[in-house]
Amino acid sequence: MLTDENLIRVKEIIRRLKESKSVTLQERIYLTNLSKISTLVAEWLYSALANEAHIIDEELL
């Protein structure tokens, strides 16, 4: 179970991922580890990374 503090931190990192803002390697590792124990975090992370991948794909065209 995630604490309120963890959820707030996760949401902040996910928001920055979706907005293509800076996210540290440590934050990405934190999200990856939490996504292994929380399906909710896994879904949020997948959604945010899909958006990030789409932006990268558009930049390559």
C-alpha positions in Angstrom: 0.0 0.0 0.0 1.3 3.4 -0.9 1.3 6.2 1.6 -0.2 9.6 0.8 3.3 11.0 0.6 4.4 8.4 -1.9 1.3 9.0 -4.1 2.0 12.8 -4.1 5.6 12.2 -5.1 4.6 9.7 -7.8 1.9 12.1 -9.2 4.4 14.9 -9.4 7.0 12.8 -11.2 4.3 11.4 -13.6 3.1 15.0 -14.3 6.6 16.0 -15.3 7.0 13.0 -17.5 3.8 13.8 -19.3 4.9 17.4 -19.8 8.3 16.3 -21.1 10.0 18.1 -18.2 13.2 17.0 -16.4 13.0 13.7 -14.4 16.1 12.4 -12.8 17.4 8.8 -13.2 16.7 8.3 -9.5 13.1 9.3 -9.9 12.7 7.0 -12.9 14.1 4.1 -10.9 11.8 5.0 -8.0 8.8 4.8 -10.3 10.0 1.6 -11.9 10.4 -0.1 -8.5 7.0 1.1 -7.3 5.3 0.0 -10.5 6.5 -3.6 -9.7 4.3 -3.6 -6.5 1.5 -1.2 -7.6 -0.6 -1.8 -10.7 -1.9 1.8 -10.3 1.6 3.2 -10.5 2.4 0.9 -13.4 -0.6 2.1 -15.4 0.3 5.8 -14.7 3.9 5.2 -15.7 2.9 3.3 -18.9 0.6 6.2 -19.9 3.3 8.8 -19.2 6.0 6.9 -21.0 3.7 6.3 -24.0 3.2 10.0 -24.3 7.0 10.6 -24.0 7.7 8.0 -26.7 5.1 9.7 -29.0 6.8 13.0 -28.6 10.3 11.5 -29.3 8.8 9.8 -32.4 7.5 13.1 -33.7 10.8 14.8 -33.2 12.5 12.1 -35.3 10.3 12.7 -38.3 
